[in-house]
Amino acid sequence: MDAKKIEPYVLAIAIVLPTIVTWIYFVSLADSAASVQQTAYGIGKTIQFALPVVWVGLLCREKMTSLLPWVEGEFLASKPEQAFRRSQATWTAIGFGAFVAVSVFVGFYFIVTPLGLAQPLVAEVNKKVAGMSLNSPTQFILLGLFYALVHSFMEEYYWRWFVFKRLLNYLPLWGAVGISSVGFMAHHVILMATFLGWDSPLAYLISATVAIGGVVWAWLYWRSRRLAYPWISHMIVDAAIFALGYVLVFGNSTI
């Protein structure tokens, strides 16, 4: 098998697969039983996150040590002249994550709420939480911790370590950054449109900010050569999103 010839097709599948999984879960099965939704979501995510391991580790038979967050990865096709020092990378990761985290709350209370979109958003969030059978604050917090700590790493492993890094073998740096970031954004369009409406400009504006996040995290991975730093930044953002979700579902606040 000539992996070099086949890999662009594998990467194309990897770029569109999360959007397909999200469409099935949030749109196609929106009115299905919670058990059906959760089963479909679990199967889709398993296939998605297994793809890089199967391709890189089993079929290409390459070492996967760079997947360990603090291990320096090789960027043979596009290597920065000088990688960020660890202190630079750490503060860049924390700074960007904190900026986005604050923006999440500012955007909700000073943009979404004045535009009259808060109530529909809260209704959709509660509907989705009910569909996932999250009946208590403790369950919601545990899910938030899972997404902030584990799922954020899985997305970085998928989009930055696998898609972005391997696109560098076929594209210049900013081509790989752009395509991987648009792919990362695409399934968030469905997510935002589900909560805010397909005709809501805000859904697409928020999705565009996700693409910007993808650009920053790909660039940070390339400059630092370690997956830990985009993971830290992504972790902070996901924690803020779930913190806002907790307020909307369990905060008993009038919006």
Secondary structure, DSSP 4 states (H G I P E B T S, - for coil): --HHHHHHHHHHHHHHHHHHHHHIIIIITTTS-HHHHHHHHHHHHHHHHHHHIIIIIIIS----GGGSTTSPPP-SSS--SSPPPHHHHHHHHHHHHHHHHHHHHHHIIIIITTTT-HHHHHHHHHHHHHHTT--SHHHHHHHHHHIIIIIHHHHHIIIIIIIIHHHTTTS-HHHHHHHHHHHHHHHHHHHHHHHH-TT-HHHHHHHHHHHHHHHHHHHHHHHH--THHHHHHHHHHHHHHHHHHHHHHHS----
